[in-house]
Amino acid sequence: MLLLSAAGVLLLTGVAYLMGFRDTPSLTPERARQEAARIPGFRPLGATLAADGRSALVAGAGGEAAIVLPLGDRFIARRLPEGAAAGSTVDLGEPFLRRVPLPGASPEPGRPR
């Protein structure tokens, strides 16, 4: 019985691998700006990727900023509260995104990296 269970787990793992569930999404500055543009009223100007390339800070018009984070096999973007500083931790007040560390570099408007 135990061998059947182990075989079932291995089979499901193999099927998931073949279906492409092994990939982590990759983020580019352009993709970060596109994700941030989905925030109502946010006009992205430039994006700075984190060192691991999985998240980004996005500068917006009027001094606004947003963060783009991985969630499963996609990305989500959230507007940052006023006064959020690069390298600090921000409380977004969401169940799965309560405290988010911000990348150390701040985005430069119009100068994507």
N, C-alpha and C positions, 0 to 999 in steps of 0.2 A: 504493500500500500504506500509506504514511504517513497519507494522508487517511482511509482506512478505520479505522485505529487511533484517530486523533483523533476521528472521528465516533463510534466505539464508546465512547470515554471520555466524550464529551459526553452521549451517550445514557444511559449508566449514572449519570452525575452528575444528569441531569434526573430519572430515575426515583427515585433516592434522595431528591432534593429533594421530589418529589411525594408520596413515602411518609412524609414527616415527619421525616426524619433531619437536618433543619436546626436543629431546636429544641434549645436547651440547657435542662436542667431548672431550674425556679425553686424556690427554697427559702423557706419561711416559718417563723417560730418554731414554729408548730404541727406542720408537717411535720418539722422538725428533731427535735422531741420524739418524734414517732411513729417516726422512723428509729432514734433512740437507744433507744427502748423495746424494740427487737428484740434488743438486747444482753442475753444471759441474766443475770438478777439486777440489772440496772440500772433504777432508777426515776427517770425524768427529772422535774425540777421546773420549770426555766426554760431558755430558750435565747436566745443573743445571736448575731445574724447578723454575718458579716464585712461590711466596707464594700462589697464587690462583690456581696454577696447570694448567693454560690455555696457558702459553707460556714458552719458555725456551731459555737459552743461550747455544750454542753448541761450544765447543772449537775444533779447527781443527789443523791438522798438519801444522807446520811452523808458528805458532802463529796466524793463522787466527781465526775468530769467525763468527758465524751466529746466527740469531734469528729465532725461529719457533713461528708463530702466528696463532691463529684461524681465519678462514675465512669461514663463514657459517658453514657447517657441516664437514669441512675438515681443514687441516693445510697447511700453506705455509711456506717456508723457504727462507730467504734472507741473503746474505753475508753482514756482517757489514763493514763499512768503517774502514780503519786503524785508530787507536787511539781512537776508541769508548770505553768509560769507563763504567763499570757497575754502575748503578744508574743514568746515564746521559740520555739525550734525543738525539736521532739520527734522522737526516733527510735522509730518504731513497729515496726521490725524485719521489715517485710514487703517482698517483692521490689519492688513498685511504689509502696510508701508508706514508704520508709526514713526520710527526714527531712521532716517536715511543719511548716511555719511556722504557729503559732497566731495567730488574730486578736488584736488589741491589747486588746480589752475582755474582762473576765472576766464570765461569766454570773452573774446574781443569782438565787438560788433563789426560785421563785414569782413572779418579775417578768419575764415574757417581753417582749422588745422587738419 
